Amino acid sequence: MKDADQITNLLEAAKAVLEEDIIPSLPNRKRLNAQLVGKALSIALNTTYQMVRKGRNEPDKNNEALSNQIRSGIYDESLTGEIAAILSQNVDERLEATTPDFKLHQKFSQHLTS
């Protein structure tokens, strides 16, 4: 997920530079080629948006399934053992995806690494 977000940001920045700085400064005969590159960036950006949206839906489905399992009593009532490891990994993955500095630099004292 993190990679897809970085790719999206990079494509958005490249498209903005192309449209705002490069194309206006080109001679007319070169603008068509630059506009073609802009269209290719738009296609890549839309594809990346779709990948990001699809990737964000998967954790929601997994969380819903896990929630249903907890409610049904598959795991012990104290939520220790296997479920504790699953929940800890889930939190780690979400933190890594949304706040890379959290784990990378261990900036937050509340986070206990395993």
N, C-alpha and C positions, 0 to 999 in steps of 0.2 A: 504494500500500500504506500509506504513511504516513498519508494522509487517512482511509483505512478504520479504521486503528488509533485515530486521534484521534476519529473519529465513534463508535466502539465505546466508548471511554473516557467520552465525553460522555454517551452514552445510558445507560451503567451508572451514572454519577453522578446523572443526572436521575432515573432509576428509584429509586435508593436514597434520594434526598432526598424524593421523592414518597411512597414506602412508609414511611420511617422518621420523617419530620418532618411532612409535610403531611397525609396521610390521617388519622393518629391525632388530629390537632388539629381536624379538620373536624366540623361537626355531622352527624348521621346522614343527613340528607336530601341532603347534598353529597358524601358518601363514594362513592356509586355512580358519580357522574360522574368523580371522581378515580380510582376503580378502573378505569373505562373507559380513561382516559388511560394508566394503568399497563399495561393490556393492549396498547394501541397501541405503547407503548414496548417492550414485550417482543417484539412482532412485528417492529418495526424493528431491535431488537438481534439477534434470530435471523437476520434477513435480512442484516445486516451481518456477522455471524459467518460465514455461508455465503460471502459475497463475499470475505472475508479468506482463508478456507480455499482457495477456488478460485484466488485470486490467488497464494497461496503455492505451489500445485502447479505453476503455469505455469513459474516459474523453474527448478524441479527438472527438468521435462521439457526445458527449453532447455539446462540444464547437462549433462544426460545426453546430449543430441544433440551438444553441443560436445565433450564428453569422447570420445564415439565417433569424431568427426571427427579429433580430435587423435591418438587411437590408430591410426586407419586411415592416417595419414600425409598427410592432405589439406594440412596446413600444414608448413612446413619444420621440420627437426629442431631448429633453434636457437630456434624459437618467436618469431621476430622478424617484423616486417612487419605484415600484416593481423591475425594472431592476437594480437599484443601490444596492438593497439588494442581488439580485442574483449574481451580479458581485463581491460584497464584500465577500460573502460566497465562491465563486469560488476561489478568491485570497487567502482567509484564508485556504481553503483546500489544495491548491497547496503549500503554504508556510509550512503548517504543514507536508505535505508529503515529501517535499524536504529538509526542514531546520527545524527540530524539535526544535532546540534551539531558533528559532525566536519567537515562541509563548510561549514556555515553560518558558523561562527565560526573555522574553520581552527585548531582548538585543538591539533591533533596535528602535530608537526613531521615525522613520517614521511610524511605525505600530500603528494604533489607534484601540484599542480594543472596541468592542461594548458593 
